[in-house]
Amino acid sequence: MTIRKGPVMIAISDPAPILPQEAPLPPDAAALPEGRAMILAAQLAAKRPSFLARLFWRAAAGLITLMAGIAAWDFITAILAARPLLGWLALVLVGLVMVSFTGLALREWLAFRRLGRLDQLRAAALGAQATGDLAAAREVVVQLEALYRARPELAGARADLARQRDDIFDVTALFALAEARLLSPLDHAARLEIEAACRQVATVTALVPIALADMLAALTGNIRMIRRIAEIYGGRSGPLGAWRLTRAVLSHLVATGAVAIGDDLIGSVAGGSVLSKISRRFGEGVVNGALTARVGVAAMEVCRPLPFGPGQRPGVSALLRRALTGLFGSGTG
C-alpha cells in the first residue's frame, strides 16, 4: 500500500453564492437594542385616523358643545328667574369663558399663520436656489430680517446682514451669509434643545423598567422638543399647532423610513450594543436617544426658514455624543 505525501484535494460541487442579505445573523444580533419606544411613539403620532374615527370625534365634539350650550342657557335663564343677582353673575362668568375661548382660538390661528410663514420662506428660498434668482433671494433675506425684528438678541446680526447683503451677487453666498449672521445662534439653541431631549428620553428608558413609560417619555419629550425648536425659529405654536407640527415631522420620518436604524446611527447602535452587554435598558436608552436626535434634526429642517447649506446640517452621532457624555460612559461607546 502506497502512502501519498502532500496535500489531498477533494473535488466538490460549487455551492451557490450567499448574498449579503441572506447571510445568517451573528449570534448576538438578537440582543441588539432597537429603540422600540421611539419607533412605536413615532408610528402612533404619525398614524392618521380613519374617516370614521374623524367623523366620530367631530360629531362627538359638536354634540358635547351643543349640550353644554343648552345646559348653560337653561341654567342662566332659570337662575335669572329665581335669583336675578346670581343670574347676572352667572351670565358675566359665561361671557368671560366665551371671551377666553375666543382668545385661545385666535392664538391658535396666529400660531398656524406663523408656522405657515416659515414654510413660505423656506419654499421661496428653495425656489431662488433652484433658479438662481438673485432678486428673489434678496427678498427672502429681507423677509428673514423682518421675521426676527422683534428679537433684541439678533439686532446686531440683522444690522450686519442688512449692511452686507447688497454687496453679494450670488444666491448661495447670500444665503450662506444669512445663515452665518441670523440662523447660526438659533441653530445652536436648537441643538441644545435636541441634546436635552436625548438625555431625558435615554435616562427614562434606562432607569424605568416599564415599556409604557418608555413610549410616553419618548412621545412627550419629542413633542416638547419640536415645539421648542419651532419657537426658536419664530414659529411659536399652541397645543394644536404643536401637535400638528409633531405629526408632520414624524409622518415624514415614518414615510421615508428614517425612524429606523440607518447609516447615521451605526455608531449609536454600536455603543448601545456594548452597553446592552451590561444592561439592555442602557442599550435601549442610547438608541432611543439617537432616534430622538434624528427627530430633532428633522424638526430643524421643517421649522428652519432657510434650508441647510452645505455642511450645516447637524449630525445625529455628534448630537448624541454631546448629549450623553458622562451619562452612559462615553455616550456612544
N, C-alpha and C positions, 0 to 999 in steps of 0.2 A: 504494500500500500504506500503510495507516494503522498507525502505531506507537502501541500503547496505553501510556499512562503510569499509574503507580500499581501497587499490589500485584496480583499474579496469584494467584488462588485455584484450587486444583486439588482437585476432589472425589474422595475415595477412600472405599472402604467402611470401616465402623467395625471395627477389629480387636478380637478377643476380649480382654477384660481379662486381664492377667497377675497371678495370685495371688502373694502374697509367698513362699510356699513353692515356687513354680515359677520364681521369678526366677533367672537364672544366677548362679553364684558369682563373686565378684571374682577377678581374675587370680591374686592371691597367696593365695587361700584354701587351696589345697592345701598351702601351705608352713606353715600354722599348726601350732604344736605341739599334740599331742593327749594327752600323758601316757599313752602306751601301756603303759609299765612298770607304773604304778599300776593301770590298768584291768585288765591281764592278771593281776596279782598278786591283786587283789580277786576276780576271777572264779574263779581257781584255788582260792583259800582258801574261797570260798563254795560251790563246786561240791560237791554231796552225792554220795558214791559210790553206785553201783548196788547192788541187793540181792545180786547175785552177787559183786561186789567185797567187800562187807562180810562175806558168808559165807566167802569165801576167806580173808580176813585173820584172821577169828576162828578158823576151823578151823586155819589155819597156826600161829597163836599157841598154841592148845591143844595141837597136835601137838608143837611145839617144847618147850613146858613139860613135857609128858609124857615126851618123850625125855630132857630134861635131868634130870628127877626120877629116871627109871630108871637113867640113867648114873651119877648121883651115888650112888644106893643101891648099885649094883653095885660102884662104886669103894670106897665105905666098907666094905662087907662084905668085899670082897677084901683090903683093906689091914688090916682088923681081924684077919683070919685069919692074914695073913703077918707083920705088924708091929703088934702091939696098941697100942703107944705112939703111933705115927704115925696109926693108925686113930682113936684117941680125939681126937687133934689135928684131923684132918680133920672128925670129927663136930662138934667145937666150932665150927670155921670155917663149916660148913654151917649150924649153928644161928644163928650171927651173921648170915649172909646172909639167912636167913629172918626173923629179927627186924628187920633193916634194911628188908627188903621190906615187912613188915607196917607198920612205922613210916611208910614213904613212902606206902603205900596209905591209912593213916589221915590223913596230912596232906592228901592229895588230897581225901578225903571231907570233911574240915573246910573245905577251900577251897571246895568246891561248896556247903557249907552257908552260908558267909559270903556268897558271891555270891547265893544264894537269899534270904538275909536282906535284902540290898539291894533285890532285886526285890519282896519282900513290902512293904517300907517304901514304895517308890515307888507300888506299886499301892494301898496304903492311903491314901497322900496324894492320889492322883488320885480315889479314891472319896470322900474327905472334901471335896475341892474340888467335885466334881460335885453332891453332896447338900447342901453347906453345913453338915455335921455338925461342930459345934464340939468336942463331946466326943471324937469320933474324931480330929480334928485335934490336940487336946492329947495324946492317947495316942500319936500319931505323933511328936510333938515329944519326949515323954518317952522313947520308944524311940530316937530320934535321939541324945539326950543319953547314953543307956546305950551306944549303939554307939561313941561316942567317949570313953568314960570312961577308957580306958587311954592316951589321948593327952595328955601333960602340956602340950603347946603350946596345947591348946584348953581348959585348965582355967578360965581367966578368962572365955572366951566362954561356956562351959557355965554358969558361975555367973551371968553377966548374963542369959542366956536363962531360967534357972530362976527368977530374981527377977522377970522382966518378963512371962512367958508368961501368968500368971493374971490379969493386968490387961487382956488383949486379948480382945475378944469377937467378932472377925471372923476367919474361916478364912484369907482371903487375907492379911490383915495379920499373922496369927500365922506363916504360912509365910514371909512376907517377912522377919519378924524372925529366924526360924531361919536363913534364907539369909544374912542380913547378919552374924549372930553366928558361926555354925558353919561354913557352907559357903563363905563368901567367901574365906578363906585357902586352902581346899582347891581352889577354882576357880582361884585364882591359880597354885598349884603345878601343876595340871593343864595350864593354858595354857603354862607354861614347858616342860613335857614335850612338848607339841604343837609348840612352836616349835623345840625341839631336834631332834625327828624330821623336821620340814620341812627344816631346814638339812642334816641328814645325807642325806636322800633327794635333795634338789636338788643337793647337791655331788657325790654319786656319779654321778648322771645326767649332770651337766655335764662331769665330768672323766674318766669311764671310758667309752670308746667301745665297750662290749660290751653287747649287748641283754640277755643272760642276767644279767650283773652288775647291770643296772638293776632287773630284776624281783626278784632275790634281795635286793638292798638295800632295795627298797620293801617286800617281804614281811616280812623280819626286822625292819626298822625299825618297821613298823606293829605287829607282834606285841609288840615290846618296849614301844612307846608305850602300847598298850592295857593291857598287864599293869601298867605303872607307874601309869596312871590308875586302874585298879581298886585297886591298893594304896593310893593316896592317899585314896580314898573309903572305905577299910576293907574291901575285898574281896580281900585277899591270896590269890593263887592259885598252884598248882603248874603244871608244864608242861602237864598235861592240861586243867586249868581255864583256863589262858591260851589254849590253842588253841581250846577250846570257846567262850570269850568272843569271841575274834577272829572265829571263824566266824559267831557270832551278829551281831556288828557289821557285818561285810562282807556277810553274806547280806541283812541289812536294806537296806544301801545298794544292792546289786545289784537287789533286788526292787523297790525304789522308783525305780530309775534315777538315784539320787543320786550314783553314782560317775562319771557322765558330766559334761560341762561344763554348768553351769547359770547362773542369774542371779547367784548369789553368787560366781561365778568369772569374770565378764566382765572385771573389772579385771585379774585374774591372767592371763587369756588375752591381753589387750591387751599387758600387759607382756611376756609370753612371746613374742608375735609380733614385738614390737620387738627383743627380744634375739635372736630367731631370724634377723633380718637380719644380725646379726654372727656368731652361731653357733647352729645348730639345737640343739646339745646344751644350750646355756644356756636356750633357749626351752622345751625339754622339761623341764629342771630346774625351772623356775618352775612349770609346770603340774603336774608330779609332786608338787612341794611343796604346791601348793594342794589337790590331791586328798588328800594326807596330812593336811592341816589339816582337811578335811571329815571324814575318818575319825576324827580325834581328837575333833572336836565330837560326832560320833555316839557315840563311846565314852564321853564325858562324860554324854550323855543316858542311856546304858544303865547306867552304873555309879553315877550320882548317886542318893542315896537320896531326894531330892526332885526333882520336875520343875522346870525352869527357870521362874522368874517372869517377868513382862513386862519385856522389855529386858535380861534377864540372860544370854541365850544368846550366846556369843561369835560374832563374825563371822569368816568364813573369810578375807576380804581383810585385815582388821586383823591377824589372827594371822600371815598370810603376810608382811605388810609388816614387822612387827616381827622375824620370823624371818630374813628375807633382806636386811634393811637392811645395806648395806655389802658383801654377798656378791656380788650381781649388780647393782651400781649402787644404784638406789633400791629394788630388790626387785620392785616391780610396775610400774615404768615411769611 
